[in-house]
Every structure is written in C-alpha cells, then in structure tokens.
Amino acid sequence: MNRSELKQRAKEGLKKYYWMALLVSVIASMFGVNHNGTSFNVSIPASGAGSSQSSGGDINLAATVMILVVCLIAFLVVWILALAIQSFLSNVVEVGLCSYFIESQSTGTDAGFAKIFYGFSCGNYMNVVKVMFMQKIFIFLWSLLLIIPGIIKAYEYAMVPYIVAEDPNIGYKEALERSKDMMNGHKFELWVLQLSFIGWMLLGVLACCIGTIFVLPYQNATYAEYYMELKKRYME
C-alpha cells in the first residue's frame, strides 16, 4: 500500500477532530493500552528474591525457603492482577480505541468520547474479553518458541482489535483466522509503516518527551486507515 496516501488520509480526517482524538488516545494510554498497530505487548512482571544470613555467616535454610515462598506468592498475585487488568479493562479499551478511529475516519467527524468504552457497552462484553484474551495468549505462547515466532504472530493477529470493534459477536477462531488472512503478505508492510513514525516520535522525545502524546492520534488514525484498506481488499 501507499504509506504516504494512508498518512495523508489520516491527517485530512484528523483536521476535523484532532483534539478529541488526542484526548481519546491519552485516556486509552492511561488505561494501559499501548496500541501500535500490533499487539506484541504481553508481559509478565518480574520479582526478586532475597536470602537471610545468620550472625555467624551460616545461611538460615528455613528463613530462605520462607522468603522464596513469600516472593513466589507475591509474584503470582501481581501476575494475576496484571493479567486481570489487561484482560477485563485494557484489552476492552483497545477495542474501543479502534472503534473510535474506524468510525471517525470513515465519517470524517468525531465519533464521540464515549466510543472509547464501546467494548463495555456493545452488548457482548465477555466475548470481547475472550477474543482479545485469546489473541494475546496465542502471541505469548508462540513467543515461548523463541522471540521471532511471537513477533510473526503479533503481526498476523494485528487486525483482531479492529475486527472485534466492528463485530463484537465474532468468535475468537474466526477473528484470528480473518486477521491472518488479511495480513497475508502484509506483515512486513505494516512493520515499515510503524517505522515511518520514528522521526515523529524522536521529535516528541526532544520536546521533553511530552511531544510524543501529540503523535498518538496521527498514528491511531493511520492504523485505522490501514485496516480499512486491508478490509476492502479482503472483501474484494
């Protein structure tokens, strides 16, 4: 696809609703959404472990085991909480973010701030949670086979949030398969599109890092345009 044309369409649309798009993008970021066109952001929090030593220099085995058990429990609790927040909140907001930009770019007008919470009010919240969870878990499991397979799957399933945004009742298998079909032959293309924003991000970093948030609407609008172009070719 022509990256310049996609970006130009994104900029033309943003002229009519940029400030609301900025607010929506920032709010989504506050909910932990790191949307960059792909979904390779499944992470597991790290936790350290300590040891206890007696005054004579001998390691107290019982205390060490206790500390390790406490650290393991703390790690599991933090991991479960992080997973729950991502599954039931962040992933759903990501779908709402995609829905907002699809509608805004399609109509050329602001879709409304409430659209960012579309995933919660679409009538099938649990299905949205399920599909997005399965997308993330598949990417994570593939990443266990060394990092490269996980990255490839992240690009294959990159369109899942947009697909769910347009059809919150879709099954996860169909959503993953449709995204895979749509991205067939386009994974490298999307990666290059992401790289094309590096210059803007560097300028944002130079502006005390605050400038990066002003690039978010431009990125999100461009990725929405990319999805709509992919969808049109897929339907044809």
Secondary structure, 3 states (H helix, E strand, C coil): CCHHHHHHHHHHHHCCCHHHHHHHHHHHHHCCCCCCCCCCCCCCCCCCCCCCECCCCCECHHHHHHHHHHHHHHHHHHHHHHHHHHHHHHHHHHHHHHHHHHHHHHHCCCCCHHHHHHHHHCCCHHHHHHHHHHHHHHHHHHHCCCHHHHHHHHHHCCCHHHHHHHCCCCCHHHHHHHHHHHHCCCHHHHHHHHHCCHHHHHHHHHCCCHHHHHHHHHHHHHHHHHHHHHHHHHHC
